[in-house]
Amino acid sequence: MKRRGITVLIGAALVALLTWQAMSMDVAYVAMGPGPTEDVLGITVDEDEVEHPIITADVEYETSGELRLTTVRVKQSVTLAQALRFWMSDDHAIIPRDLIYPPDQSDEEISAEQEADWIESQSNAEQAALAYLEQPAEIRAVADAGGLLEGDVLLQVAGATVDDLAGLKDYAEGETPVTVDREGTATELTAALGDAELELTREDPFGIEIDTEALNIGGPSAGLVFALGIVDTVTEGDLLDGLTVAGTGEIDAQGNVGGIGGIQQKIRASSEAGAEVFLSPASNCADAASVAPENMTIVKVETLADAVTALESITAGEAVETC
């Protein structure tokens, strides 16, 4: 073989080797793909084969269909070759690793934050459902601050009844005369409400419980589906009427629905689970519509009430606002 041919052959081999090494190197991105879905009206089984109904209450009505929370799977270690493959895939998204795993947080801190968000999503879902069901509310101090003691319940502020936290914004400065229920006794005092730590809670006459022990899930995005599951469980009528419905969205205690990440992957997973309807936060509508299957209705929701009304309309054969 001529010297030039040998040189070309060696060069090609080196290029191939360097390309292989480059394609095998991890990149600063993660891959987000469809994750499992879970029917919150159903039963899960833990590793000890113990059954766990996800939503239970003292008063339960018959319901049919499935109401599925949705998740994503995150592949943390991604090579250049995998990143290119996922980038060309309709099922995955490639996003900078730092957006999911901030470099200033440890894995333990990130895991703890996800767990805290998961727990808060269930608490907010219960409060949102109770607000939708028009249960009485109370504003309670959760710590000794601003002149209030932990457990104090606000009865009156400046002589008027206040039943939501937004109504306290006018009293954020200085001290205000208030009446509180302190260990069963109406007590008048002055409080710096701007410094107080307060939360609004509603009475639960239904004995609502959410059991997620058998689920390996974190984050806040199941709030809307949990709230809908509670409403369907404790009210007469069949909200789903046999439909398989999936959805996602953060929810606050007042029932407002916020946007989330991974909407496209969650719709893919829902389609595979046979969902006929998908409930999308309004802020995620554009991305949701871009991957909407022909046999799935993507419903735009901004509040829990929107979601309930939309499902009632769908089961009645009426039009709904879609993405």
C-alpha positions as CSV (number, residue, x, y, z in Angstrom):
1,M,0.0,0.0,0.0
2,K,1.3,3.4,-0.9
3,R,2.4,5.7,1.9
4,R,-0.4,8.2,1.0
5,G,-3.0,5.4,1.3
6,I,-1.7,4.4,4.7
7,T,-1.9,8.0,5.9
8,V,-5.5,8.4,4.8
9,L,-6.4,5.1,6.4
10,I,-4.8,6.0,9.7
11,G,-6.4,9.4,9.6
12,A,-9.8,7.9,9.0
13,A,-9.3,5.5,11.9
14,L,-8.4,8.4,14.1
15,V,-11.4,10.4,13.1
16,A,-13.6,7.4,13.7
17,L,-12.1,6.9,17.1
18,L,-12.4,10.6,18.1
19,T,-16.0,10.7,16.9
20,W,-16.8,7.6,18.9
21,Q,-15.3,9.1,22.0
22,A,-17.1,12.4,21.5
23,M,-20.4,10.6,20.9
24,S,-19.9,8.6,24.1
25,M,-19.2,11.6,26.3
26,D,-21.9,12.8,28.7
27,V,-23.4,16.3,27.9
28,A,-24.8,18.9,30.2
29,Y,-28.4,18.0,29.3
30,V,-31.1,15.6,30.6
31,A,-33.8,13.8,28.6
32,M,-37.4,14.1,29.7
33,G,-39.7,11.4,28.5
34,P,-43.2,10.0,29.2
35,G,-43.6,8.6,32.7
36,P,-46.2,6.4,34.3
37,T,-49.8,7.5,34.9
38,E,-51.9,6.6,38.0
39,D,-55.7,6.5,38.4
40,V,-56.3,8.6,41.6
41,L,-59.8,7.0,41.8
42,G,-58.2,3.5,41.9
43,I,-56.0,1.4,44.1
44,T,-52.2,1.1,44.2
45,V,-50.2,-1.8,45.6
46,D,-47.0,-1.3,47.6
47,E,-43.9,-3.5,47.6
48,D,-45.5,-5.7,50.4
49,E,-48.5,-6.3,48.2
50,V,-50.7,-4.1,50.4
51,E,-53.5,-2.3,48.6
52,H,-53.8,1.4,49.0
53,P,-56.9,3.3,47.8
54,I,-55.5,6.7,46.8
55,I,-58.5,8.9,47.7
56,T,-60.9,7.9,50.5
57,A,-63.6,9.7,52.5
58,D,-66.2,9.0,55.1
59,V,-68.9,9.8,52.5
60,E,-68.2,8.2,49.1
61,Y,-70.3,8.1,46.0
62,E,-70.0,5.6,43.1
63,T,-67.9,6.8,40.2
64,S,-66.8,5.3,36.9
65,G,-64.0,5.9,34.5
66,E,-60.4,6.7,35.3
67,L,-58.8,10.0,36.5
68,R,-55.1,9.8,35.8
69,L,-52.3,11.9,37.2
70,T,-49.4,12.1,34.8
71,T,-45.6,12.1,35.3
72,V,-42.4,12.4,33.3
73,R,-39.2,10.3,33.5
74,V,-35.9,12.2,33.6
75,K,-32.8,10.5,32.3
76,Q,-30.0,12.2,34.2
77,S,-26.9,10.9,32.3
78,V,-27.1,11.5,28.5
79,T,-24.3,11.0,26.0
80,L,-24.0,13.1,22.9
81,A,-25.3,10.3,20.8
82,Q,-28.3,9.8,23.0
83,A,-29.0,13.6,23.1
84,L,-29.1,13.6,19.3
85,R,-31.4,10.6,19.2
86,F,-33.7,12.1,21.9
87,W,-33.6,15.5,20.1
88,M,-35.0,13.9,17.0
89,S,-37.6,11.9,18.9
90,D,-41.2,13.2,19.3
91,D,-41.5,11.5,22.7
92,H,-38.6,13.3,24.5
93,A,-37.3,16.7,25.3
94,I,-33.7,17.7,25.8
95,I,-33.2,20.4,28.3
96,P,-30.2,21.9,30.2
97,R,-29.4,19.8,33.3
98,D,-29.1,22.9,35.5
99,L,-32.8,23.7,34.9
100,I,-33.8,20.4,36.6
101,Y,-30.8,19.9,38.9
102,P,-29.5,23.4,40.0
103,P,-25.8,23.2,40.6
104,D,-26.1,25.0,43.9
105,Q,-28.3,22.2,45.4
106,S,-27.3,18.7,46.4
107,D,-29.2,15.7,45.2
108,E,-30.6,15.3,48.8
109,E,-31.8,19.0,48.8
110,I,-33.5,18.5,45.4
111,S,-35.2,15.3,46.5
112,A,-36.4,17.0,49.7
113,E,-37.8,19.9,47.7
114,Q,-39.6,17.5,45.4
115,E,-41.1,15.6,48.4
116,A,-42.2,18.9,50.0
117,D,-43.9,20.0,46.8
118,W,-45.6,16.6,46.5
119,I,-47.0,16.9,50.0
120,E,-48.1,20.5,49.5
121,S,-49.9,19.6,46.3
122,Q,-52.1,17.2,48.2
123,S,-52.8,19.7,50.9
124,N,-53.7,22.4,48.4
125,A,-55.8,19.9,46.4
126,E,-57.9,19.1,49.5
127,Q,-58.3,22.8,50.4
128,A,-59.2,23.7,46.8
129,A,-61.8,20.9,46.7
130,L,-63.3,22.1,50.0
131,A,-63.4,25.7,48.7
132,Y,-65.2,24.5,45.5
133,L,-67.6,22.6,47.8
134,E,-68.2,25.9,49.7
135,Q,-67.0,24.6,53.1
136,P,-66.5,27.3,55.8
137,A,-63.0,28.7,56.1
138,E,-60.9,30.0,59.0
139,I,-57.6,31.9,59.1
140,R,-55.3,30.4,61.7
141,A,-51.9,31.5,63.0
142,V,-49.2,28.8,62.3
143,A,-46.5,30.4,64.5
144,D,-46.1,32.9,67.3
145,A,-45.6,36.1,65.4
146,G,-47.0,39.6,65.0
147,G,-48.7,39.4,68.4
148,L,-50.6,36.2,67.6
149,L,-49.9,32.8,69.1
150,E,-49.8,29.5,67.1
151,G,-53.4,28.2,66.9
152,D,-55.1,31.6,67.2
153,V,-58.1,31.8,64.8
154,L,-59.0,35.2,63.4
155,L,-62.7,36.0,64.1
156,Q,-62.7,39.7,63.2
157,V,-60.2,42.2,61.9
158,A,-60.9,45.9,62.6
159,G,-64.4,44.9,63.5
160,A,-65.1,43.0,60.3
161,T,-65.2,39.3,59.4
162,V,-62.4,38.3,57.0
163,D,-62.6,34.9,55.3
164,D,-59.7,35.0,52.9
165,L,-56.0,36.0,53.1
166,A,-56.4,38.5,50.3
167,G,-58.6,40.6,52.6
168,L,-55.8,41.1,55.0
169,K,-53.6,43.0,52.5
170,D,-55.1,46.3,53.7
171,Y,-53.8,45.6,57.2
172,A,-50.2,44.7,56.2
173,E,-48.7,47.9,57.8
174,G,-48.8,48.8,61.5
175,E,-51.0,47.2,64.2
176,T,-54.7,46.4,63.8
177,P,-57.3,45.5,66.4
178,V,-58.4,41.9,66.0
179,T,-60.5,39.3,67.8
180,V,-59.2,35.8,67.9
181,D,-60.4,32.5,69.1
182,R,-57.6,31.5,71.5
183,E,-58.1,28.0,73.0
184,G,-61.9,28.4,72.8
185,T,-62.1,32.0,74.2
186,A,-62.8,35.1,72.1
187,T,-59.8,37.4,72.8
188,E,-59.4,41.0,71.7
189,L,-55.9,42.3,71.0
190,T,-53.8,44.3,68.6
191,A,-51.6,42.5,66.0
192,A,-49.1,43.3,63.3
193,L,-50.8,41.2,60.7
194,G,-48.0,42.0,58.2
195,D,-45.6,40.1,60.4
196,A,-47.9,37.2,61.3
197,E,-47.7,33.7,59.8
198,L,-51.2,32.8,58.7
199,E,-52.9,30.1,56.7
200,L,-56.5,29.6,55.5
201,T,-58.0,26.2,56.1
202,R,-61.5,24.9,55.5
203,E,-63.6,22.5,57.5
204,D,-63.6,18.9,56.2
205,P,-66.9,17.2,57.0
206,F,-66.1,14.4,54.6
207,G,-63.0,12.8,56.3
208,I,-60.9,13.1,53.2
209,E,-57.6,11.1,53.0
210,I,-55.1,10.9,50.2
211,D,-52.8,7.9,50.5
212,T,-49.7,8.1,48.2
213,E,-47.5,5.7,50.1
214,A,-47.3,3.2,47.2
215,L,-46.5,5.9,44.6
216,N,-42.9,6.9,43.9
217,I,-43.7,10.4,42.7
218,G,-42.6,14.0,43.6
219,G,-43.3,17.5,42.6
220,P,-46.4,19.7,42.6
221,S,-48.1,18.9,39.3
222,A,-50.7,16.4,40.4
223,G,-52.6,19.0,42.4
224,L,-55.4,19.5,39.9
225,V,-56.1,15.8,39.4
226,F,-56.1,15.2,43.2
227,A,-58.6,18.0,43.7
228,L,-60.9,16.6,40.9
229,G,-60.7,13.2,42.4
230,I,-61.8,14.5,45.8
231,V,-64.8,16.4,44.2
232,D,-65.9,13.3,42.3
233,T,-65.6,11.0,45.4
234,V,-67.6,13.1,47.8
235,T,-70.3,14.5,45.6
236,E,-73.4,12.9,44.0
237,G,-73.3,12.1,40.3
238,D,-70.6,10.6,38.2
239,L,-68.2,13.3,37.0
240,L,-66.4,11.1,34.5
241,D,-69.3,8.9,33.3
242,G,-67.0,6.1,32.2
243,L,-64.4,8.4,30.5
244,T,-60.6,8.0,30.9
245,V,-59.4,11.5,31.8
246,A,-55.8,12.5,32.4
247,G,-54.4,15.9,33.4
248,T,-51.8,17.9,35.1
249,G,-51.3,21.3,36.8
250,E,-50.3,22.8,40.1
251,I,-53.2,24.0,42.2
252,D,-53.3,26.5,45.1
253,A,-55.7,26.4,48.0
254,Q,-58.2,28.7,46.2
255,G,-58.4,26.3,43.2
256,N,-56.2,28.3,40.7
257,V,-54.4,26.1,38.3
258,G,-50.7,26.9,37.3
259,G,-48.5,25.7,34.5
260,I,-46.0,22.8,34.7
261,G,-43.2,21.3,32.8
262,G,-43.2,18.2,30.5
263,I,-46.7,18.7,29.2
264,Q,-45.9,17.2,25.8
265,Q,-44.4,14.0,27.4
266,K,-47.4,13.8,29.7
267,I,-49.8,13.9,26.8
268,R,-47.9,11.1,25.1
269,A,-48.1,9.0,28.3
270,S,-51.8,9.7,28.6
271,S,-52.5,8.7,25.0
272,E,-50.7,5.4,25.7
273,A,-52.9,4.9,28.8
274,G,-56.1,5.4,26.6
275,A,-57.1,8.9,27.9
276,E,-59.9,10.5,25.8
277,V,-59.6,13.8,27.6
278,F,-56.6,15.7,28.9
279,L,-56.9,18.7,31.2
280,S,-54.1,21.2,30.5
281,P,-53.3,24.4,32.4
282,A,-54.1,27.4,30.2
283,S,-50.4,28.5,30.3
284,N,-49.4,25.2,28.7
285,C,-52.0,25.2,26.0
286,A,-49.7,26.0,23.1
287,D,-47.3,23.2,23.8
288,A,-50.2,20.8,24.6
289,A,-51.9,21.5,21.3
290,S,-48.7,20.9,19.3
291,V,-48.8,17.2,20.2
292,A,-52.5,16.6,20.6
293,P,-53.6,13.2,19.3
294,E,-56.6,13.2,17.0
295,N,-58.6,11.0,19.4
296,M,-58.0,13.2,22.5
297,T,-59.7,16.4,23.6
298,I,-57.2,18.8,25.2
299,V,-59.2,21.0,27.6
300,K,-58.0,24.4,28.7
301,V,-58.4,25.0,32.4
302,E,-57.5,27.9,34.7
303,T,-59.3,26.8,37.9
304,L,-60.7,23.7,39.5
305,A,-64.2,25.0,38.7
306,D,-63.2,25.2,35.0
307,A,-62.2,21.5,35.1
308,V,-65.4,20.3,36.8
309,T,-67.6,22.3,34.4
310,A,-65.7,21.1,31.4
311,L,-66.1,17.4,32.4
312,E,-69.8,18.0,33.1
313,S,-70.1,19.5,29.6
314,I,-68.2,16.7,27.9
315,T,-70.3,14.0,29.5
316,A,-73.4,15.9,28.5
317,G,-72.2,16.2,24.9
318,E,-71.7,19.9,25.0
319,A,-68.8,22.0,23.7
320,V,-65.8,23.0,25.8
321,E,-62.9,25.4,25.5
322,T,-60.0,23.5,24.1
323,C,-56.3,24.3,23.6
